[in-house]
């Protein structure tokens, strides 16, 4: 029953979301030393499709999918296991992905596995957003513009 719920949850994601979930799964499994860096997200996506289609799946991938769901959606693994609606896609993560999607950073790329750096960047992003975003859209834009001006001074 629970495994079937996870299959249904994975099926409910769009192709793009499944690819992002596969990418997160890869990062988790590489971090934990359970797979090599050379494994491509498309391979993980293939394992995900195998799981959805009730084909043999290694436990490490299932565990990776569940941990990635927790990063993708708040309490995602719990919701998936219990068969709850996998809503809540509008998270901090979605906002950050949307604003950084087209801006590659070679400087940050080498630090992608540095958990401390990632944690600090998350805190910085949330701090800035919470300090700037208010009910009035015009004021929010002014505050964000001011913060950008301050940070861009060299």
Phi, psi and omega per residue, in radians:
X1 nan -0.897 -3.104
X2 -1.142 -0.711 3.139
X3 -1.130 -0.687 3.099
X4 -1.112 -0.647 3.075
X5 -1.074 -0.712 3.121
X6 -1.143 -0.735 3.086
X7 -1.003 -0.814 -3.140
X8 -1.105 -0.667 3.110
X9 -1.107 -0.797 3.119
X10 -1.097 -0.664 3.100
X11 -1.111 -0.537 -3.057
X12 -1.253 -0.309 3.136
X13 -1.346 2.599 3.042
X14 -1.213 2.928 3.113
X15 -1.028 -0.725 3.127
X16 -1.122 -0.742 3.139
X17 -1.154 -0.684 3.090
X18 -1.111 -0.671 3.105
X19 -1.134 -0.761 3.107
X20 -1.097 -0.691 3.099
X21 -1.126 -0.706 3.089
X22 -1.098 -0.700 3.119
X23 -1.126 -0.754 3.078
X24 -1.100 -0.723 3.120
X25 -1.050 -0.756 3.114
X26 -1.037 -0.849 -3.123
X27 -1.018 -0.720 -3.133
X28 -1.143 -0.845 -3.082
X29 -1.209 -0.600 3.059
X30 -1.165 -0.811 3.133
X31 -0.980 -0.706 -3.107
X32 -1.469 0.013 3.121
X33 1.259 0.409 -3.083
X34 -1.654 -0.314 3.021
X35 -2.471 2.868 3.110
X36 -1.450 2.713 3.088
X37 -1.034 -0.464 -3.068
X38 -1.234 -0.260 3.109
X39 -1.177 2.223 -3.110
X40 -1.522 2.645 3.077
X41 -0.993 -0.562 3.122
X42 -1.120 -0.546 3.065
X43 -1.198 -0.722 3.116
X44 -1.136 -0.667 3.096
X45 -1.081 -0.642 3.086
X46 -1.113 -0.744 3.094
X47 -1.103 -0.629 3.108
X48 -1.123 -0.786 3.107
X49 -1.091 -0.686 3.079
X50 -1.046 -0.759 3.125
X51 -1.099 -0.806 3.136
X52 -1.023 -0.666 -3.102
X53 -1.575 0.307 3.053
X54 1.105 0.481 3.054
X55 -1.581 2.890 -3.094
X56 -1.003 2.307 -3.125
X57 -2.374 2.341 3.107
X58 -1.279 2.534 -3.101
X59 -1.013 -0.641 -3.099
X60 -1.061 -0.588 3.122
X61 -1.267 -0.726 3.093
X62 -1.048 -0.795 3.108
X63 -1.083 -0.695 3.101
X64 -1.116 -0.723 3.114
X65 -1.052 -0.775 -3.112
X66 -1.139 -0.759 3.121
X67 -1.142 -0.667 3.115
X68 -1.145 -0.651 3.104
X69 -1.059 -0.620 3.105
X70 -1.147 -0.560 3.097
X71 -1.380 -0.538 -3.064
X72 -1.327 -0.731 -3.117
X73 -2.391 2.333 3.095
X74 -0.928 2.215 -3.107
X75 1.008 0.582 -3.076
X76 -1.047 -0.738 -3.130
X77 -1.138 -0.757 3.128
X78 -1.097 -0.792 3.116
X79 -1.061 -0.733 -3.131
X80 -1.121 -0.847 -3.114
X81 -1.063 -0.659 -3.103
X82 -1.515 -0.024 3.114
X83 1.296 0.411 3.135
X84 -1.439 2.826 3.123
X85 -0.996 2.297 3.141
X86 -1.610 0.958 3.106
X87 -1.626 -3.140 -3.138
X88 1.683 0.402 -3.131
X89 -1.149 -0.321 3.118
X90 -1.502 1.421 -3.128
X91 -1.959 3.076 3.041
X92 -0.935 -0.703 -3.114
X93 -1.031 -0.782 -3.138
X94 -1.083 -0.733 3.131
X95 -1.111 -0.822 -3.128
X96 -1.113 -0.722 3.085
X97 -1.073 -0.728 -3.116
X98 -1.095 -0.716 -3.095
X99 -1.451 -0.283 -3.135
X100 -1.962 -0.016 -3.041
X101 -0.958 -0.663 -3.055
X102 -1.851 0.286 -3.100
X103 -2.165 1.574 3.109
X104 -1.233 2.608 3.131
X105 -2.279 1.773 3.103
X106 -1.124 -0.580 -3.133
X107 -1.104 -0.695 -3.123
X108 -1.474 -0.421 -3.059
X109 -0.956 -0.670 -3.109
X110 -1.270 -0.184 -3.115
X111 -1.886 0.210 -3.015
X112 -1.016 -0.495 -3.126
X113 -1.702 0.106 3.123
X114 -1.474 1.730 -3.048
X115 -1.064 -0.638 3.135
X116 -1.114 -0.809 3.136
X117 -1.085 -0.772 3.128
X118 -1.074 -0.755 3.126
X119 -1.078 -0.745 3.133
X120 -1.159 -0.684 3.097
X121 -1.122 -0.689 3.089
X122 -1.069 -0.833 -3.136
X123 -1.072 -0.716 3.120
X124 -1.077 -0.834 -3.137
X125 -1.028 -0.858 -3.110
X126 -1.127 -0.722 3.128
X127 -1.057 -0.818 -3.135
X128 -1.110 -0.802 -3.116
X129 -1.100 -0.804 -3.117
X130 -1.148 -0.526 3.122
X131 -1.352 -0.453 -3.018
X132 -1.799 -0.610 -3.014
X133 -1.433 2.101 3.096
X134 -2.262 3.083 -3.107
X135 -1.088 -0.615 -3.117
X136 -1.436 2.011 -3.082
X137 -1.063 -0.701 3.126
X138 -1.067 -0.775 3.126
X139 -1.162 -0.676 3.086
X140 -1.025 -0.805 3.137
X141 -1.080 -0.753 3.121
X142 -1.073 -0.755 -3.136
X143 -1.134 -0.776 3.119
X144 -1.095 -0.722 3.115
X145 -1.067 -0.765 3.138
X146 -1.073 -0.808 3.117
X147 -1.067 -0.734 3.100
X148 -1.065 -0.747 3.123
X149 -1.056 -0.773 -3.137
X150 -1.115 -0.805 -3.081
X151 -1.254 -0.431 -3.119
X152 -1.484 -0.108 3.085
X153 -1.286 2.299 -3.099
X154 -2.101 nan nan
